[in-house]
Each structure stands twice: as structure tokens, then as C-alpha cells.
Amino acid sequence: MSSESSDESDGPTKTICPYCGVGCGIQIAQDDEGEVTFRPWGDAPVNEGSICIKGGAATQSVNHEDRLTEPLIRDDDGELREASWDEAYDLIVDEMERIHDEHSAQGMGFYGCSKAMNEENYLIQKLARRYGTNSVDTCTRMCHSSTVYALRNSLGAGAMTNSMEDLEEAADVFWIQGANPGEQHPIANSQYFRQAVLEGATVIQVDPHANKTTRSFDIDETDRHMHLQLEPGTDIPLLNVVIKTILENDWLDEEFIAERTQGVDDLKETLEDFDKEAAAEECGVPLEDIELAAEKYAMANNAAIFTGMGMSQHTCGVDNVQNEINLALITGNLGRPGTGVNPLRGQNNVQGASDVGAMPNVLPGYRQVDDPEIRADVEEVWDFEIPSEPGLTNVEMSHEIGDTIHGLYIMGENPVMSEPDTNQVEKRLEELDFMVVQDIYETETAEYADVILPATSWAERDGTVVNTDRRTQRMRGVDKVHPNTKHDLDILCDVGQRLFDDGSFDFEGPEEVFEELRQVAPIFHGMTYDRLGEEGIHWPCLEPGDEGDPYLYADGFTTESGYGQIEGVRHQPPKETPDEEYPLILTTGRIIEHYNTGTMSRRSETLNRVEPENFVDVHPNDAETYGVEDGDYVTLKSRRGEIEVQARVTEDIKEGTVWTTPHFADSAGNRLTNDVLDERAKIPEYKAAAAEIEVTVEADADSTDAPADD
């Protein structure tokens, strides 16, 4: 068994950027000392050589001094010590077998990784199910599980309906709600959106926070584009104003509705007594602006919706996305180029991790685990029985520590930083019987591990990833930087072979794993490594020779009924709203310079130089109310904790709202966020929590008094 890297030429190695879901191609080179450096890939299929600041700095984390180089085991005195791989594996197997004997298979939980490749995520979900549990999940739960849920239920597939290319070529209107591609998907923004705008497309942005997307299209300086700066948590009433305006003006596609949808009468009934004026006031957006935006969208020949975590990360996340689907369906904006409902996925393989079944309710290819016929079909390939009941999500696993969950196997994820209410996550991890973490650094989560396994980085491995528009692409690696590290795929095979010794984890490398994946996941069935080449293929690719589908639903929806499902939804306020003690609304988001939990980006000299510490955006009126000056260090508090950050006084944010990021461990925004869940998708409500703010260090004070950056 081996998954050693295999560069196909003597020159730079062509691979995929490890950051966001756009899937930009880059090249990497390795010198005689093992140093890995970035090279542009001029004719890469997605980005044609363009790259953002993170992509250009991506290799800086590969050779970082913090890299894990040897397995570590925690002794009885609580200290970590170096160990051999065999010793580490023996302890893992012994503890997993003990937990199985004492607590059943349901006592273990497994975390896949949205930064790991398809083959590795496929193996960890297979490992969980061979162990006897469906409790396996990835951070797609934290980002877009509500989007996946709504899209699968109402259209058939939990992914972008269209490709970036056809959107650029055909869309007249881009409706961007709860997403900020200018910072979070910068090459999509500059390469596709910007080009379409130059050719006449209109941008309608719906977001509480003005940002680089707002500024990249001069939205505030022209009547053509619009920014609807709504109050956090009011996406449903705003969309209901849009939809009712379309109904009132008969801007519907009646033929499309009649032939291809169900549920329009429910939508009309839901909005029959809906008060547009009151809803617009609640949103904090002038009614005439929302009505104009409705007209721009409805009158377009082709209108495309882009959705992001500003929509999904709410307790009503499923309904938020459902209302976007309603808007697309009633206007016939699905099933052709330049249309659709398109989630912009945040991590380089968050789409693929979902596609290959690293979720508690589905097997590879989004095949329901509780369907006996589907289980039987997969069992024929796997040759072991698959548990029939869906497992726990990652947040549920965290909540169940000490009750159901007694052990965790975590590959590449950092839940201490990524899950909401960090203080409670840390307390729960201290109660675990056993935890193994395989990663490239000793992360904030690894500090609680009993075994830490040193993995190789993205630049040293081969495999496949799926970008935000379903394009499956190959990643290719250079030689290992540290000789005693192992590829995630090899680690999982080693553990699986020691646990089961039945051949179910006997693979020679990632291509052999991919061959098994495409047997059990029809969406990949027609793909092979050779066919993927450098261009990649969009799934579904159902048969050999199939070129894949750049856009979905041309010939019908793939729901159980075959129809697109319209469903009226009503406003649900956030579970926590401002009060006298916590008078502000806290919301969060990513910035262009850093990435999610900061595990890689905070180890980049370039990125840290540009944005070295966390901050909070405060509206000038709120700053005056609370005595905050631009540059002050403030204590930002919620019912769950507090952090110290620098204040930036700006009109980018709505009055009454404060905005911060999750990237910085010493001032982690998720110490403040609420871990209440959407009941259906189980996604936490990161985007709305009650907060307060007070000055800690004034801007003109001696700089040595400022909080230290860890």
C-alpha cells in the first residue's frame, strides 16, 4: 500500500489551491532542500493563471516550523511524548476496541475534513461505518448543510445548479445574498462576476455588511447595481417582499410553474396577508428598493442566485435557502445557462467531502443510509453490513460527549476553533475518554488529544477534490517534506487494516480508492483519473464517455416527485435577540487574507503581515453610544464568553450590529457565537447573537498596553 506523490514531469507540479472552493489551478516546485514554493499555472481551467493573495501564499504553510514530524502520545502525567507509528497505532486500536466493547460502536465519532481529498474522506466515512456507526461528519455541517438540505429536497441535488463559465456567459442579473465573493471567492468574483458585469450584467447584493463585493462593482455609485443592507436574520421577510412583488405584478413564468413545479398555491397562501411595508421596515431596507430589486431579477432573461453562509448559518437556514429556491422557480430561472441557485462553497473540498458520503445521513453520492436497497447495493461492494440509522452530526457529537460519545477520531478538522461556543467545546473535549487527531500542526483541538498523528500537507499528496461548481479535479503532490509523516490515506488504511484485517482497507493508493468510490457513487461513475486530466469533469458523470453536466435540470428535476418543490416560508427571528444586557447583534464572516480557523493562513508570513490580528466593525452611531474610537481595543462579549479585539468604526456595518471574524485563536469569534441548531440541517446559528461592547484600551494609549497577539 502506498499513496506516495507522483509528479508527472521534471518541472513544476500542477495541483489545486488548498483554500476556497473556486478550485484554482496552481503549480508548486520543490528545491533540493525540500522547500516548496508557488508557481503560477497560466492556462489552468478555472482561473487561467489568476490567483488571490491566499493562493499565492499557500506554500508558506507547508515548510512552517510548526509542522508535526513525529507521532505523539499523551502519557499518564498529561505530557505529550514522541512515539513510533506502531506504538501510536496500537494505542488507537486498543482504545477503539475498548470503547466499542464498553459503549458499543455508537461510542465513537469521526470527523472528516473539507480540506482533505475525496479519497481520504471516502475512507474515513467507510472506517466509521465498518466500525459500526454512521456518526461521521465534516465542516460542511457548519457551512452549507442547510443549503444542501433545501436544494436536495426541492430540486434534487445539494450543489450549485450551474457552472461558473455558463453563469459568466449567460447571466443578466446576479442576486448575491449572504455571500461575499469579493473576499471569500476572489477569483470567482474577478474572473467571472466582474467579466459578466463588464458585459452588462447587474449585481444585486443582499448583506448586512458592505464589503469588497460591494466595492468591486461600485454598487453604491450607480443605479444599475444595488446593495440591500438588511438587518441580520431578516432574509426571509426581504425575500417574501420580493416574491410578493413578483406575484402582484404577474412577473411569473406561468408555463414553467405549471409544467415543472409543485406548491405555488402554498406560496401564494403564505403571502396572502403578508404586509410588505411592515416587513421592509423590519429588514431596515426601503420598500421601494426591494421592489426595484424584485423587478430587476424578474425581468432578466437569465437571473442567477448566489447564496452563502450569511443565509445558511441560521436556525432558519433551510427556510432561508428554500425562499431563494422559491424565487428561482416562480420566475423559471432554473435548468438553463446563466440561472439557478448556486451556493459558493467555502473550502477547497467541502463539496467533495459531502459528495463522498462523509455525513451521518448519506452514503457516497448522497444515497440515503436508511434506505435498505441502497445499503444493500453498497454492501455488495464493501462486503460488510452498514448501520441503518443515521448518526450524529459533528455538533451533536460534541454535545453528546460523556453520554453517547466517549471517543473521537478527527482528521484535519479543528472543532475548538470551528464550532460555536468555544469555551464549552473545550470543556467537553476535556471529558473525552480518548481522542486521536491526525493533522499537519498541533492545532487548538490537538491540545486535547491522546494521540496526534503527523500527516502530510496538501502539497505532498495526490487525490481529487470537487470545487464549488461540481468540477472534480486532480491534485498532485511533490515529495514529502518530513520523512516520518504519512499521507492521510495511508494512515486510514493502516488503522483500518489493524482494526479489521478483512481487506476492506487494502488499497495501493488514491486512484484505487477512487475506483471503489465510483462503484458506489453514481455521480462519479463515468470518471477515471485519466479522464479527469487537467480540465476535470463536472458531476454528475454517470457513464464512461459522459462529459459531465455544467448545469443541472435541463430536462427535469431529480426530486422523488420529479418536480421542483415550492414552499411558502415565514419569518423566524434569531434564537437570541438584543436586550438591555446585550443590546447589539453580533454577526461574523471571513476576510480575504485569512481562512476559517486560521490553521494554515495564520502560518503565512505574507497573510499575517497584511492582517495580523482580529478586529470588530462598529457603526459610528454605536461607537458614539458606547464611547468607542476607531483603533480602540474593546472587549466584545456575549452570553458565552468574551474576546479582546481592535475596533474599526465604519459605516460598512448596520447600526446596532457588530461584525468580527473566526480566524484568530487568541481572539476567536466563535467564543461568542451561539450553538443552537437548525432543527433539520443541524447547522449552528453563527450569524446572529446578542452582544455588548466596552472599551479596554483607548487608541491613543501607549501601544504596549494593547492586548498581546499569541
SULBEL-V740137 format. One record per residue. N is the residue number from 1. SS is DSSP state (H for helix, E for strand, - for the rest). Layout:
# SULBEL-V740137
N&SS + N&SS
This chain:
# SULBEL-V740137
1&- + 2&- + 3&- + 4&- + 5&- + 6&- + 7&- + 8&- + 9&- + 10&- + 11&- + 12&- + 13&E + 14&E + 15&E + 16&E + 17&- + 18&- + 19&- + 20&- + 21&- + 22&- + 23&- + 24&- + 25&E + 26&E + 27&E + 28&E + 29&E + 30&E + 31&- + 32&- + 33&- + 34&- + 35&- + 36&E + 37&E + 38&E + 39&E + 40&- + 41&- + 42&- + 43&- + 44&- + 45&- + 46&- + 47&- + 48&- + 49&- + 50&- + 51&- + 52&- + 53&H + 54&H + 55&H + 56&H + 57&- + 58&H + 59&H + 60&H + 61&H + 62&- + 63&- + 64&- + 65&- + 66&- + 67&E + 68&- + 69&- + 70&- + 71&E + 72&E + 73&E + 74&E + 75&- + 76&- + 77&- + 78&- + 79&- + 80&E + 81&E + 82&E + 83&E + 84&- + 85&H + 86&H + 87&H + 88&H + 89&H + 90&H + 91&H + 92&H + 93&H + 94&H + 95&H + 96&H + 97&H + 98&H + 99&H + 100&H + 101&H + 102&H + 103&H + 104&- + 105&H + 106&H + 107&H + 108&E + 109&E + 110&E + 111&E + 112&- + 113&- + 114&- + 115&- + 116&- + 117&- + 118&H + 119&H + 120&H + 121&H + 122&H + 123&H + 124&H + 125&H + 126&H + 127&H + 128&H + 129&H + 130&H + 131&H + 132&- + 133&- + 134&- + 135&- + 136&E + 137&E + 138&- + 139&- + 140&H + 141&H + 142&H + 143&H + 144&- + 145&H + 146&H + 147&H + 148&H + 149&H + 150&H + 151&H + 152&H + 153&H + 154&H + 155&- + 156&- + 157&- + 158&- + 159&- + 160&- + 161&- + 162&- + 163&- + 164&H + 165&H + 166&H + 167&H + 168&H + 169&H + 170&H + 171&- + 172&- + 173&E + 174&E + 175&E + 176&E + 177&E + 178&- + 179&- + 180&- + 181&H + 182&H + 183&H + 184&H + 185&- + 186&H + 187&H + 188&H + 189&H + 190&H + 191&H + 192&H + 193&H + 194&H + 195&H + 196&H + 197&H + 198&H + 199&- + 200&- + 201&- + 202&E + 203&E + 204&E + 205&E + 206&E + 207&- + 208&- + 209&E + 210&- + 211&- + 212&H + 213&H + 214&H + 215&H + 216&H + 217&- + 218&- + 219&H + 220&H + 221&H + 222&- + 223&- + 224&- + 225&- + 226&E + 227&E + 228&E + 229&- + 230&- + 231&- + 232&- + 233&- + 234&- + 235&H + 236&H + 237&H + 238&H + 239&H + 240&H + 241&H + 242&H + 243&H + 244&H + 245&H + 246&H + 247&H + 248&H + 249&- + 250&- + 251&- + 252&- + 253&- + 254&H + 255&H + 256&H + 257&H + 258&H + 259&H + 260&H + 261&E + 262&E + 263&- + 264&H + 265&H + 266&H + 267&H + 268&H + 269&H + 270&H + 271&- + 272&- + 273&- + 274&- + 275&- + 276&H + 277&H + 278&H + 279&H + 280&H + 281&H + 282&H + 283&H + 284&- + 285&- + 286&- + 287&H + 288&H + 289&H + 290&H + 291&H + 292&H + 293&H + 294&H + 295&H + 296&H + 297&H + 298&H + 299&H + 300&- + 301&- + 302&- + 303&E + 304&E + 305&E + 306&E + 307&E + 308&- + 309&H + 310&H + 311&H + 312&H + 313&- + 314&- + 315&- + 316&- + 317&H + 318&H + 319&H + 320&H + 321&H + 322&H + 323&H + 324&H + 325&H + 326&H + 327&H + 328&H + 329&H + 330&H + 331&- + 332&- + 333&- + 334&- + 335&- + 336&- + 337&- + 338&- + 339&- + 340&- + 341&E + 342&E + 343&E + 344&- + 345&- + 346&- + 347&- + 348&- + 349&- + 350&H + 351&H + 352&H + 353&H + 354&H + 355&H + 356&- + 357&- + 358&- + 359&E + 360&- + 361&- + 362&E + 363&E + 364&- + 365&- + 366&- + 367&E + 368&E + 369&- + 370&- + 371&- + 372&H + 373&H + 374&H + 375&H + 376&H + 377&H + 378&H + 379&H + 380&H + 381&H + 382&H + 383&- + 384&- + 385&- + 386&- + 387&- + 388&- + 389&- + 390&- + 391&- + 392&- + 393&- + 394&H + 395&H + 396&H + 397&H + 398&H + 399&H + 400&- + 401&E + 402&- + 403&- + 404&- + 405&E + 406&- + 407&E + 408&E + 409&E + 410&E + 411&E + 412&- + 413&- + 414&- + 415&H + 416&H + 417&H + 418&H + 419&- + 420&- + 421&- + 422&H + 423&H + 424&H + 425&H + 426&H + 427&H + 428&H + 429&H + 430&H + 431&- + 432&- + 433&- + 434&E + 435&E + 436&E + 437&E + 438&E + 439&E + 440&- + 441&E + 442&- + 443&- + 444&- + 445&- + 446&H + 447&H + 448&H + 449&- + 450&- + 451&E + 452&E + 453&E + 454&E + 455&E + 456&- + 457&- + 458&H + 459&H + 460&H + 461&- + 462&- + 463&E + 464&E + 465&E + 466&E + 467&- + 468&- + 469&- + 470&- + 471&E + 472&E + 473&E + 474&E + 475&E + 476&- + 477&- + 478&- + 479&- + 480&- + 481&- + 482&- + 483&- + 484&- + 485&- + 486&E + 487&- + 488&H + 489&H + 490&H + 491&H + 492&H + 493&H + 494&H + 495&H + 496&H + 497&H + 498&H + 499&H + 500&H + 501&- + 502&- + 503&- + 504&- + 505&- + 506&- + 507&- + 508&- + 509&- + 510&H + 511&H + 512&H + 513&H + 514&H + 515&H + 516&H + 517&H + 518&H + 519&H + 520&H + 521&- + 522&H + 523&H + 524&H + 525&- + 526&- + 527&- + 528&- + 529&H + 530&H + 531&H + 532&H + 533&- + 534&- + 535&- + 536&- + 537&E + 538&E + 539&- + 540&- + 541&- + 542&- + 543&- + 544&- + 545&- + 546&- + 547&- + 548&- + 549&- + 550&- + 551&- + 552&- + 553&- + 554&- + 555&- + 556&- + 557&- + 558&- + 559&- + 560&- + 561&- + 562&- + 563&- + 564&E + 565&E + 566&- + 567&- + 568&- + 569&- + 570&- + 571&- + 572&- + 573&- + 574&- + 575&- + 576&- + 577&- + 578&- + 579&- + 580&- + 581&- + 582&- + 583&- + 584&E + 585&E + 586&E + 587&E + 588&E + 589&- + 590&- + 591&- + 592&- + 593&- + 594&- + 595&- + 596&- + 597&- + 598&- + 599&- + 600&- + 601&H + 602&H + 603&H + 604&- + 605&H + 606&H + 607&H + 608&H + 609&H + 610&H + 611&- + 612&- + 613&- + 614&- + 615&E + 616&E + 617&E + 618&E + 619&- + 620&H + 621&H + 622&H + 623&H + 624&H + 625&H + 626&H + 627&- + 628&- + 629&- + 630&- + 631&- + 632&- + 633&E + 634&E + 635&E + 636&E + 637&E + 638&E + 639&- + 640&- + 641&E + 642&E + 643&E + 644&E + 645&E + 646&E + 647&E + 648&E + 649&E + 650&- + 651&- + 652&- + 653&E + 654&- + 655&- + 656&- + 657&E + 658&E + 659&E + 660&E + 661&- + 662&- + 663&- + 664&- + 665&H + 666&H + 667&H + 668&- + 669&H + 670&H + 671&H + 672&- + 673&- + 674&E + 675&E + 676&E + 677&E + 678&- + 679&- + 680&- + 681&- + 682&- + 683&- + 684&E + 685&E + 686&- + 687&- + 688&- + 689&E + 690&E + 691&E + 692&E + 693&E + 694&E + 695&E + 696&E + 697&E + 698&- + 699&- + 700&- + 701&- + 702&- + 703&H + 704&H + 705&H + 706&- + 707&- + 708&- + 709&- + 710&-
